[in-house]
């Protein structure tokens, strides 16, 4: 619970809002206003850190973080983060580019998540190493440790060695079709897909290379809006024509097997009946 003293401290420490400068304000007045706003934003970040401190206490994350890495839970909550990013995009306006706003929020969210329970990110650089590093840094900032892996299996090995680690694997053209890496997710105790990045998809995204996040256990116990399946070519061929158009093919192998994302419950039931294996889920794709 937040103490009364802390609440009072937050209220007195935060700069009081002031009227916006008029259209004929001097340069000195405008700079003073910018300084005031900067101080107010910094005060809010400090206030946010105090709230996170309360969250750590309530969730007892600090105690669990003292356990071995194999049993340490990740504080990463992809469904909540996706929702936060959608809300931020929808309310944004003004001169500040959307890319800048999103990157700032990603750093804030990921860093405070790291403060709750330290974690690291292993990413596969695939055929586009610079783009993949941009994706990792854009979404997780510079505080979270990164390790580059040459293959998806390297990522899965890194995640398997650390209970709190996240893995980042590209999908689409950045991953060669001869690598059916997702089959390693089929085992019951294997890592599973828990998120799809970017949370907000748009053509001009500065770190828009599509990726999947894998972890040892889903951060959200309930299956999210889009369930991910490992399927054979036969399973896909058995889908009715109108259903086949509703699946999102994330990756494919030269033998016809695929990794697909499905939002329709009817298709999910059809795939389960055909023997398709669920290998995770992710929040729905958001395209403003």
C-alpha positions as CSV (number, residue, x, y, z in Angstrom):
1,X,0.0,0.0,0.0
2,X,1.3,3.5,-0.8
3,X,2.1,5.4,2.3
4,X,0.5,8.8,3.1
5,X,4.0,10.3,3.4
6,X,4.9,9.1,-0.1
7,X,1.7,10.4,-1.5
8,X,2.3,13.8,0.1
9,X,5.9,13.8,-1.1
10,X,4.8,13.2,-4.7
11,X,2.3,16.0,-4.5
12,X,4.7,18.5,-3.2
13,X,7.7,17.5,-5.3
14,X,6.0,17.6,-8.7
15,X,6.1,21.0,-10.4
16,X,2.8,22.8,-10.4
17,X,1.2,23.1,-13.9
18,X,1.3,26.6,-15.3
19,X,-0.4,28.4,-18.2
20,X,1.0,27.9,-21.6
21,X,3.1,30.7,-23.0
22,X,1.2,33.2,-25.2
23,X,1.8,33.5,-28.9
24,X,4.0,36.5,-28.4
25,X,6.2,35.0,-25.6
26,X,9.9,35.8,-25.7
27,X,12.5,33.2,-26.5
28,X,13.5,33.2,-22.8
29,X,9.9,32.6,-21.7
30,X,9.6,29.7,-24.1
31,X,12.9,28.1,-22.9
32,X,11.7,28.5,-19.3
33,X,8.5,26.8,-20.2
34,X,10.4,23.9,-21.8
35,X,12.5,23.6,-18.7
36,X,9.4,23.5,-16.5
37,X,7.9,20.7,-18.7
38,X,11.1,18.7,-18.6
39,X,11.2,18.9,-14.9
40,X,7.6,17.9,-14.6
41,X,8.2,14.8,-16.9
42,X,11.2,13.8,-14.8
43,X,9.1,14.2,-11.6
44,X,6.5,11.9,-13.1
45,X,9.1,9.3,-13.9
46,X,10.3,9.4,-10.3
47,X,6.7,9.0,-9.2
48,X,6.3,6.1,-11.5
49,X,9.4,4.4,-10.0
50,X,7.9,4.8,-6.5
51,X,4.7,3.1,-7.7
52,X,6.8,0.3,-9.2
53,X,8.4,0.0,-5.8
54,X,5.0,-0.5,-4.3
55,X,4.2,-3.1,-7.0
56,X,7.3,-5.0,-6.2
57,X,6.4,-5.2,-2.6
58,X,2.8,-6.3,-3.3
59,X,3.8,-9.0,-5.8
60,X,6.7,-10.1,-3.7
61,X,8.9,-10.0,-6.8
62,X,11.9,-9.0,-4.8
63,X,11.7,-12.3,-2.8
64,X,11.2,-14.5,-5.9
65,X,14.1,-12.7,-7.6
66,X,16.4,-14.1,-5.0
67,X,15.6,-17.7,-6.1
68,X,17.6,-19.5,-8.8
69,X,17.3,-18.2,-12.3
70,X,15.5,-21.4,-13.4
71,X,12.6,-20.5,-11.1
72,X,12.6,-16.8,-11.4
73,X,9.4,-15.4,-13.0
74,X,9.5,-12.9,-15.8
75,X,7.7,-9.6,-15.1
76,X,7.1,-9.2,-18.9
77,X,3.3,-9.0,-19.5
78,X,2.9,-8.8,-23.3
79,X,-0.9,-8.6,-23.4
80,X,-0.9,-5.6,-21.1
81,X,2.0,-3.9,-22.9
82,X,0.2,-4.4,-26.3
83,X,-2.9,-2.8,-24.8
84,X,-0.9,0.1,-23.4
85,X,0.8,0.8,-26.7
86,X,-2.5,0.8,-28.6
87,X,-3.9,3.3,-26.1
88,X,-0.9,5.5,-26.5
89,X,-1.1,5.5,-30.3
90,X,-4.8,6.3,-30.2
91,X,-4.4,9.3,-27.9
92,X,-1.3,10.7,-29.6
93,X,-1.4,14.1,-31.3
94,X,0.8,17.1,-32.0
95,X,4.2,17.6,-33.7
96,X,6.2,14.8,-32.0
97,X,6.6,11.9,-34.4
98,X,4.8,8.7,-33.5
99,X,8.0,6.8,-33.8
100,X,9.6,8.9,-31.1
101,X,6.6,8.6,-28.7
102,X,6.5,4.8,-29.2
103,X,10.2,4.3,-28.6
104,X,10.1,6.5,-25.4
105,X,7.2,4.4,-24.1
106,X,9.0,1.2,-25.0
107,X,12.1,2.2,-23.0
108,X,10.0,3.3,-20.0
109,X,7.9,0.1,-19.9
110,X,10.8,-2.3,-20.6
111,X,13.1,-0.7,-18.1
112,X,10.5,-0.6,-15.3
113,X,9.8,-4.3,-16.1
114,X,13.5,-5.0,-15.7
115,X,13.5,-3.1,-12.4
116,X,10.7,-5.4,-11.1
117,X,12.6,-8.6,-12.0
118,X,15.9,-8.5,-14.1
119,X,15.8,-10.4,-17.3
120,X,17.8,-10.6,-20.6
121,X,16.9,-10.9,-24.2
122,X,18.5,-13.3,-26.6
123,X,17.8,-12.5,-30.3
124,X,18.4,-14.3,-33.5
125,X,19.9,-12.0,-36.1
126,X,18.8,-14.2,-39.0
127,X,19.6,-12.7,-42.4
128,X,19.2,-9.0,-41.2
129,X,21.5,-8.6,-38.1
130,X,21.3,-4.8,-38.0
131,X,17.6,-4.7,-38.3
132,X,17.2,-7.3,-35.6
133,X,19.4,-5.4,-33.2
134,X,17.3,-2.3,-33.9
135,X,14.1,-4.3,-33.1
136,X,15.6,-5.6,-29.8
137,X,16.8,-2.1,-28.7
138,X,13.7,-0.3,-29.8
139,X,11.4,-2.6,-27.9
140,X,13.6,-3.4,-24.8
141,X,15.8,-0.3,-24.5
142,X,19.5,-0.2,-23.4
143,X,19.2,-1.3,-19.7
144,X,18.0,-4.8,-20.6
145,X,21.0,-7.0,-21.5
146,X,21.0,-8.4,-25.1
147,X,22.8,-11.4,-26.6
148,X,23.0,-12.1,-30.3
149,X,22.5,-15.7,-31.5
150,X,23.2,-17.0,-35.0
151,X,20.1,-19.3,-35.1
152,X,16.7,-19.8,-33.5
153,X,18.0,-22.8,-31.7
154,X,20.7,-20.6,-30.1
155,X,17.9,-18.4,-28.9
156,X,15.9,-21.4,-27.5
157,X,19.0,-22.7,-25.8
158,X,19.6,-19.3,-24.2
159,X,16.0,-19.1,-23.0
160,X,16.2,-22.7,-21.7
161,X,19.3,-21.9,-19.7
162,X,17.6,-18.9,-18.0
163,X,14.2,-19.1,-16.5
164,X,13.6,-15.4,-16.8
165,X,15.0,-14.8,-20.3
166,X,13.1,-13.8,-23.4
167,X,13.9,-14.9,-26.9
168,X,13.4,-12.9,-30.0
169,X,13.1,-14.7,-33.3
170,X,12.3,-13.0,-36.7
171,X,9.5,-14.3,-38.9
172,X,9.0,-13.9,-42.6
173,X,11.8,-13.3,-45.1
174,X,14.4,-12.7,-42.4
175,X,14.3,-16.4,-41.6
176,X,15.3,-18.9,-44.3
177,X,12.6,-21.4,-45.3
178,X,14.8,-24.4,-44.6
179,X,14.7,-23.7,-40.8
180,X,11.6,-25.2,-39.2
181,X,12.8,-23.9,-35.8
182,X,9.3,-23.8,-34.3
183,X,9.1,-27.6,-34.1
184,X,11.3,-27.3,-31.0
185,X,8.4,-25.5,-29.3
186,X,6.1,-28.5,-29.6
187,X,7.5,-30.3,-26.5
188,X,5.4,-29.9,-23.4
189,X,8.2,-28.3,-21.4
190,X,9.6,-26.3,-24.3
191,X,9.5,-22.4,-24.5
192,X,6.3,-21.0,-26.1
193,X,5.4,-18.0,-28.1
194,X,4.1,-15.2,-25.8
195,X,4.2,-12.1,-28.0
196,X,4.4,-10.7,-31.5
197,X,6.4,-7.6,-32.2
198,X,6.0,-4.8,-33.1
199,X,2.9,-4.4,-30.9
200,X,1.8,-1.7,-33.4
201,X,2.3,-2.6,-37.0
202,X,2.7,0.1,-39.7
203,X,4.5,0.4,-43.0
204,X,6.9,3.1,-41.8
205,X,7.9,1.6,-38.5
206,X,11.6,2.2,-37.7
207,X,12.0,-1.2,-36.1
208,X,9.2,-3.0,-37.9
209,X,10.9,-6.3,-38.7
210,X,8.2,-8.9,-37.5
211,X,9.3,-11.1,-34.7
212,X,8.0,-13.5,-32.1
213,X,8.9,-13.5,-28.4
214,X,9.4,-16.9,-26.8
215,X,9.7,-17.7,-23.1
216,X,9.7,-20.7,-20.9
217,X,6.1,-20.2,-19.8
218,X,3.4,-17.9,-21.0
219,X,3.4,-14.6,-19.0
220,X,-0.4,-14.6,-19.3
221,X,-2.0,-17.9,-18.2
222,X,-4.9,-17.5,-20.5
223,X,-4.5,-18.0,-24.3
224,X,-4.5,-14.5,-25.9
225,X,-6.5,-13.5,-28.9
226,X,-4.2,-15.1,-31.5
227,X,-3.1,-18.7,-30.9
228,X,0.0,-20.0,-32.6
229,X,0.1,-23.5,-34.1
230,X,2.7,-25.8,-35.7
231,X,1.0,-27.5,-38.6
232,X,1.8,-29.8,-41.5
233,X,1.0,-29.2,-45.1
234,X,-1.8,-31.8,-44.9
235,X,-3.5,-30.0,-42.0
236,X,-3.5,-26.8,-44.0
237,X,-4.9,-28.5,-47.0
238,X,-7.8,-29.9,-45.0
239,X,-9.0,-26.5,-44.0
240,X,-12.1,-25.3,-45.9
241,X,-11.3,-22.6,-48.4
242,X,-12.9,-19.8,-46.5
243,X,-11.1,-20.8,-43.3
244,X,-7.7,-21.0,-45.0
245,X,-8.0,-17.3,-45.8
246,X,-8.3,-16.4,-42.1
247,X,-5.0,-17.8,-40.9
248,X,-1.8,-15.7,-40.7
249,X,1.2,-17.7,-41.9
250,X,4.2,-16.6,-39.8
251,X,6.9,-19.0,-41.1
252,X,7.2,-21.9,-43.5
253,X,9.5,-24.8,-44.2
254,X,10.4,-26.2,-47.6
255,X,8.5,-29.4,-46.8
256,X,5.2,-27.4,-46.5
257,X,4.9,-27.3,-42.7
258,X,4.1,-23.9,-41.2
259,X,3.9,-21.8,-38.1
260,X,0.5,-20.1,-38.2
261,X,-1.4,-17.6,-36.1
262,X,-5.2,-18.0,-35.7
263,X,-7.8,-15.8,-34.1
264,X,-10.9,-17.8,-35.1
265,X,-12.1,-20.3,-32.5
266,X,-13.7,-22.4,-35.2
267,X,-10.4,-22.8,-37.0
268,X,-8.6,-23.5,-33.7
269,X,-11.0,-26.4,-33.0
270,X,-10.5,-27.7,-36.5
271,X,-6.7,-27.7,-36.2
272,X,-6.8,-29.3,-32.7
273,X,-9.0,-32.1,-34.1
274,X,-6.5,-32.6,-36.9
275,X,-3.6,-33.0,-34.4
276,X,-2.0,-29.5,-34.8
277,X,0.0,-28.5,-31.8
278,X,-0.4,-25.2,-30.0
279,X,2.9,-23.5,-29.4
280,X,1.8,-20.3,-27.8
281,X,-0.3,-17.2,-28.4
282,X,0.0,-13.5,-28.7
283,X,-2.1,-10.3,-28.5
284,X,-4.0,-9.3,-31.6
285,X,-2.2,-7.4,-34.3
286,X,-2.9,-3.7,-34.2
287,X,-2.6,-1.7,-37.3
288,X,-3.7,2.0,-36.9
